[in-house]
Amino acid sequence: CTLTSKLADQFTPKMSVARSTNRLFRQKNSLASLVCKVRYSQASAVSGAAVNLLETHVDFASQLKAHPVRIRGRKWLPGSNSPNFPEFLAPPEDGYVHVFTPSGKVTCSPEECATSMRPVINNVLEKRKEGAVLFRGLPLSTAEDFSKVVVNLGLKLTSYKGGGGIRHRLAEAVDTASDEPPEFCIEPHHDLAYTDHYPEKIIFFCIEPPPPGTGGETVLADVRDILPRLDKDVVEKFRKLGVMYTHYLPSRGPGIYNSWQETFQTDSKSNVEKHMKAHNMHCKWHDDGALTDWTVLPVMHKYRGEWLWFTVPHANNNTFMKSNPYWADSDIPDHLYPQHTYYGDGTVIEQDVLQHIRDVIWQVAVGFQLQKGDLLVLNNIYRQHARLSFTGKRMLAVALAMQDQNYPEDN
């Protein structure tokens, strides 16, 4: 690891102004070989008739009308006291989330479900460039069921290695979506956008839904709606400087929020250093065994022929952590929070800029409660996702998949 006491002074980033998806396929060493252990799942050959899935209308608006979800002033939601926040969460409009259900009662296996789901995913997310498809009403209920589906979808599955959230493994290729306290709101974000090994698809499965009216809504925001609404000067400054993402990770121990061992899925410092080197990241080991790491990334990302705002300077800023009950009463320096962001030159991102980004995202965000057995597939590059606070029980599982094809629009 690079040993340095001042991140911004010692680190001179070699960064292009934007990142392009097709670099994943043009490098001598493929990203998958450098990053993490990526496994290709094989779609099973299933005998018998496939499940007949039909696109179905769901009245999300009526559900939110019955149980309005207040956003402005919501406790533990960063920036929610802004007058520019919407007062209530909006429902998805028709076509924002494409919902598919079986045409009749089905008793198919998870593997058979996967066989029928894959062409729908390909058509909606890849051919039509939509952001979300929801499968509802399939005979799936457990993490094991979900695992059998995702490993048979023919996707390029990957792990959450290096991720800043708190998750634990449930089954093959499947983790908990979040182990954060239920009273904490998770801001809209892209999974692993603070790395160079972000997944293209993120798949959620609802094992235990929250009861109606108790919170826990799944929130979505499309970056194609976000970028046009952002202040041009804000975008241009980020475009020139990029974002520096930093993490401070103690060694594993009692009361630790998130350790470097859990984050990088290893007890070996050498393995962590290899990961850093493979991904153009810098790090410093502290005398107490803690780790600080940092990297600088562009905010603009060329994907499917379009430049997108693919960055999370707000969600990885420590103002997000300060709105977490775990850290609310902490009095520690900025760099000792689990995560923080700066402009790419190491200067502080202004609070009004962070608030502006949050305002815009929530102005275009929509949400709804998932039902038991729902399986939601998102394009992680087009759609940010979030979770609102809740009371009672709620449990989602998650799986990740890398981009597995070279889109002609990016040539």
Secondary structure, DSSP 8 states (H G I E B T S, - for coil): ----S-HHHH------SEEETTHHHHSSS-HHHHSS--EE-------S----EEEE---HHHHHHHS--B-TT-TT-TTTTSTTS-SB-B---TTTSEEEEESS-----HHHHHHHHHHHHIIIIIIS--SEEEE-S-S--SHHHHHHHHTTTT-EEE--TT-SS---EEETTEEES--S-TTS-EEEE-TTTTSS---SEEEEEEEE---TTSB--EEEEEHHHHGGGS-HHHHHHHHHH-EEEEEEE--S-TT-SS-HHHHHT-S-HHHHHHHHHHTT-EEEE-TTS-EEEEEEE-SEEEETTEEEE---TTTTSHHHHHTSTTTTT----GGGSSEEEEETTS----HHHHHHHHHHHHHH-EEE---TT-EEEEETTTEEEEE--BSS--EEEEEEEE--S--GGG-
